[in-house]
């Protein structure tokens, strides 16, 4: 189950409304009492097997939901996604559904400062959550094709029903799979890989291992970048950063923490990142004008924290 916890929030009564309304699937049409028999007649054993299969599927789905409850709450015009806890895994401002509501999601798009447009052409997201990053890229970067890998099919369903995830498989493809296995077994290449995968207890697990980061590097294009959300790893933050540095031969940078306390790591595979302060400001202004995303505070933090050696950002 993927998504990023941010800050605890008390759940409202609306947190349970979704389960009440949507967690019971209807029977197949062929099994409804008010539906006439299909044209092709079935033998009794065949229809009996179909009934058992349908009932077994529903029992398995109910057991899965009991183990992995997804909850939704709303407060002050913002809808939140939770995975069996008070930790926020995603958010959407109802009046601006395609904007990046949480500060860390805006920081994860700081790769737009590090490469000149038009970039990226291909984006890969490990973890869907409420679909904030996928929706932003889909609506604000129309030339980008997006693949999202999400381990829990319920998360995709909720993102479509309650967080307005677009249904456009030609540009936005959702793959239900384990993110680590997908990276280790595949061979496609991407310009931007964004890793934001956590379980309900804010653990990244195998998504924070050296082989996984090495697989990410192998799947990046020549001008590709990796962005990793390191929240939830405070007790082993330095070890996580060291693994990323090792996987990319030192060509990585941990950006200063954003307003929410999240820390985002960036790494480059082929082409080095080398941008002057003026270029960063220019790209931030261009991004603000074209997408509505304000990355000027990120540039200011980089300068204030002395990340710009000789007025340039390099790694």
C-alpha positions in Angstrom: 0.0 0.0 0.0 1.6 3.2 -1.1 1.2 6.8 0.0 3.0 9.3 2.1 2.0 10.1 5.7 2.3 13.8 6.6 0.7 15.0 9.8 -1.9 13.4 12.2 -5.5 14.6 11.9 -8.6 13.6 13.7 -11.0 11.6 11.6 -14.5 12.9 11.0 -17.7 10.8 10.8 -17.3 11.1 7.0 -14.3 8.8 7.3 -16.7 5.8 7.5 -19.2 7.0 4.9 -17.1 5.7 2.0 -16.9 2.2 3.4 -20.6 2.1 4.0 -21.4 3.3 0.5 -18.8 1.6 -1.6 -17.3 -1.5 0.1 -20.0 -3.9 -1.0 -19.8 -4.9 -4.6 -23.0 -5.8 -6.5 -23.5 -9.4 -7.7 -22.8 -10.0 -11.4 -25.8 -9.3 -13.6 -26.2 -12.9 -14.4 -26.9 -13.6 -10.7 -29.4 -10.8 -10.0 -32.9 -11.9 -9.2 -34.4 -9.3 -11.6 -32.2 -10.2 -14.5 -33.4 -12.6 -17.2 -31.3 -15.6 -18.1 -28.6 -15.0 -20.8 -29.3 -16.3 -24.3 -26.7 -19.1 -23.8 -28.1 -21.7 -21.4 -25.8 -23.0 -18.7 -25.9 -26.4 -17.1 -26.7 -26.5 -13.4 -23.1 -27.4 -12.4 -21.7 -24.5 -14.5 -24.0 -21.9 -13.0 -23.4 -23.4 -9.5 -19.6 -22.9 -10.0 -20.1 -19.3 -11.2 -22.2 -18.6 -8.1 -19.5 -20.1 -5.8 -16.8 -18.1 -7.5 -18.7 -14.9 -7.2 -19.4 -15.5 -3.5 -15.8 -16.5 -2.9 -14.5 -13.3 -4.6 -16.8 -11.2 -2.3 -15.5 -13.0 0.8 -11.9 -12.5 -0.2 -12.6 -8.8 -0.9 -14.2 -8.4 2.5 -11.3 -10.1 4.3 -8.9 -7.8 2.4 -10.8 -4.7 3.4 -10.9 -5.8 7.0 -7.1 -6.0 7.0 -6.5 -2.8 5.1 -9.1 -0.2 5.8 -8.9 3.0 3.7 -10.6 6.0 5.3 -11.5 9.4 3.9 -12.1 12.6 5.9 -12.8 16.2 5.1 -11.9 19.4 6.9 -11.9 23.0 5.9 -12.5 22.2 2.2 -9.8 19.6 2.0 -10.4 15.9 1.5 -7.9 13.5 3.1 -6.9 9.9 2.6 -5.9 7.7 5.5 -4.7 4.1 5.6 -6.0 2.6 8.9 -4.6 5.5 10.9 -4.8 9.2 11.6 -1.7 9.8 9.4 -2.6 11.6 6.2 -1.6 9.7 3.1 -2.9 12.2 0.6 -5.0 15.3 0.3 -7.1 17.3 -2.3 -8.6 20.7 -2.0 -12.1 20.2 -3.3 -12.2 23.5 -5.1 -8.7 22.9 -6.7 -8.6 19.2 -7.3 -5.5 19.2 -9.6 -3.3 21.5 -7.4 -0.6 20.0 -5.1 -2.2 20.6 -1.7 0.6 19.1 0.6 4.0 20.9 0.7 6.0 17.8 0.2 4.3 17.0 -3.1 5.3 20.4 -4.4 8.8 19.7 -3.4 8.9 16.4 -5.2 8.2 18.3 -8.4 11.4 20.4 -7.9 12.9 18.3 -10.7 11.4 20.9 -12.9 14.1 23.3 -11.6 16.9 20.8 -12.5 16.1 20.1 -16.1 15.3 22.5 -18.9 11.8 22.1 -20.5 10.3 20.3 -22.2 10.9 17.7 -19.5 9.9 15.1 -18.5 8.5 13.1 -21.4 8.1 9.9 -19.4 7.3 9.9 -15.6 7.1 6.8 -13.3 5.5 7.1 -9.9 5.9 4.4 -7.3 2.9 4.8 -5.1 -0.4 6.4 -6.0 -2.0 7.6 -2.7 -4.6 10.2 -3.5 -3.2 10.7 -6.9 -1.9 14.2 -6.3 1.4 13.9 -8.3 -0.2 11.9 -11.1 -3.0 14.5 -11.5 -0.7 17.4 -11.4 1.6 16.0 -14.1 -1.4 14.9 -16.2 -3.1 18.3 -16.2 -0.1 20.7 -16.0 2.5 18.8 -18.1 0.4 17.7 -21.1 3.3 16.3 -23.1 4.2 13.8 -20.3 3.2 10.2 -20.3 2.7 8.8 -16.8 3.0 5.3 -15.3 1.9 4.7 -11.7 2.8 1.5 -9.8 0.4 0.9 -6.9 0.4 -2.3 -4.8 -3.2 -2.0 -3.5 -6.1 -2.1 -6.1 -8.3 -0.4 -3.5 -6.1 2.7 -3.6 -6.7 3.1 -7.3 -10.5 2.7 -6.9 -10.5 5.4 -4.1 -8.3 7.8 -6.2 -10.8 7.5 -9.1 -14.0 7.7 -7.0 -13.0 10.4 -4.5 -9.9 12.2 -5.7 -10.7 12.7 -9.4 -7.9 10.6 -10.9 -8.3 10.8 -14.7 -9.3 7.8 -16.7 -7.0 8.1 -19.7 -4.9 4.9 -20.1 -3.2 6.4 -23.2 -1.4 9.0 -21.0 -2.0 7.8 -17.4 -1.5 4.1 -16.9 -1.9 2.5 -13.4 -0.2 -0.8 -12.9 -1.2 -2.9 -9.9 2.0 -4.4 -8.8 4.7 -4.4 -6.1 6.9 -1.3 -6.8 10.2 -3.1 -6.0 9.4 -6.1 -8.2 8.3 -3.8 -11.0 11.6 -1.9 -10.9 13.8 -5.0 -10.6 12.1 -6.9 -13.4 11.3 -4.3 -16.0 13.4 -2.6 -18.7 11.5 0.6 -19.6 13.2 3.9 -19.1 11.8 7.1 -17.6 12.9 10.7 -17.3 11.5 11.2 -13.9 11.0 8.5 -11.2 9.1 9.7 -8.1 9.2 7.3 -5.1 6.6 7.9 -2.5 5.7 4.5 -1.1 4.9 3.8 2.6 2.8 1.3 4.4 0.2 2.3 7.1 3.0 2.6 9.7 5.1 5.0 7.6 7.6 2.3 6.7 9.2 2.2 3.2 10.5 -1.4 3.5 12.1 -2.7 0.4 11.7 0.7 -1.4 14.5 1.9 0.8 17.2 -0.6 -0.1 20.4 -0.4 -2.2 19.2 -2.9 -4.8 16.0 -0.9 -5.3 17.8 2.4 -5.7 20.2 0.7 -8.1 17.2 -0.5 -10.1 15.9 3.0 -10.2 19.2 4.2 -11.7 19.1 1.5 -14.3 15.6 2.6 -15.4 16.4 6.3 -15.8 16.9 7.9 -19.2 20.1 9.9 -20.1 18.6 13.1 -18.6 16.7 11.2 -15.9 16.2 12.1 -12.3 15.1 10.2 -9.2 13.1 11.9 -6.4 12.5 10.1 -3.2 10.4 11.2 -0.2 12.3 10.3 2.9 9.6 11.0 5.5 9.1 8.4 8.1 12.8 7.4 8.1 14.1 9.9 10.7 15.6 7.1 12.8 17.6 5.9 9.8 17.7 9.1 7.7 21.5 9.0 7.2 21.5 5.4 6.2 18.8 6.1 3.6 20.7 9.0 2.2 23.9 6.9 2.1 22.1 4.1 0.1 21.0 6.7 -2.5 24.5 8.2 -2.7 26.0 4.7 -3.2 23.5 3.7 -5.9 24.2 6.9 -7.8 28.0 7.1 -7.2 27.6 10.2 -5.1 25.5 12.1 -7.7 22.6 12.8 -5.3 21.5 15.7 -3.2 19.2 15.8 -0.1 17.2 19.1 -0.4 16.5 21.1 2.7 13.3 20.2 4.5 10.1 21.8 3.2 7.4 23.4 5.4 5.8 20.0 6.3 9.1 18.6 7.5 9.5 16.2 4.6 12.9 15.8 3.1 13.2 15.0 -0.6 16.3 13.4 -2.1 17.2 13.9 -5.8 19.7 11.8 -7.9 20.9 11.9 -11.5 21.8 9.0 -13.7 23.4 10.2 -16.9 23.5 14.0 -17.5 24.7 15.9 -14.5 22.6 18.6 -12.8 24.4 21.9 -13.3 22.3 25.1 -13.0 23.1 28.6 -12.0 21.0 30.6 -9.5 19.7 32.7 -12.4 18.7 29.6 -14.3 16.9 28.2 -11.2 15.0 31.5 -10.8 14.1 31.5 -14.5 12.8 27.9 -14.5 10.9 28.6 -11.3 9.2 31.6 -12.8 8.5 29.7 -16.0 7.0 26.8 -14.0 4.8 29.2 -12.0 3.5 30.8 -15.2 2.9 27.5 -17.1 1.7 25.2 -14.3 0.8 27.4 -11.3 3.4 25.6 -9.2 5.5 28.0 -7.1 9.0 26.6 -6.7 10.6 30.0 -5.8 10.6 29.1 -2.1 12.6 26.0 -2.9 15.2 28.1 -4.7 15.3 30.4 -1.7 15.9 27.5 0.7 18.7 26.1 -1.5 20.5 29.5 -1.4 19.9 30.1 2.3 21.2 26.7 3.2 24.3 27.2 1.0 23.6 24.5 -1.5 24.7 26.7 -4.4 28.5 26.5 -4.6 29.9 29.4 -6.6 26.2 30.3 -7.3 25.5 27.0 -9.0 23.7 23.8 -8.1 25.7 20.8 -9.1 25.5 17.0 -8.6 
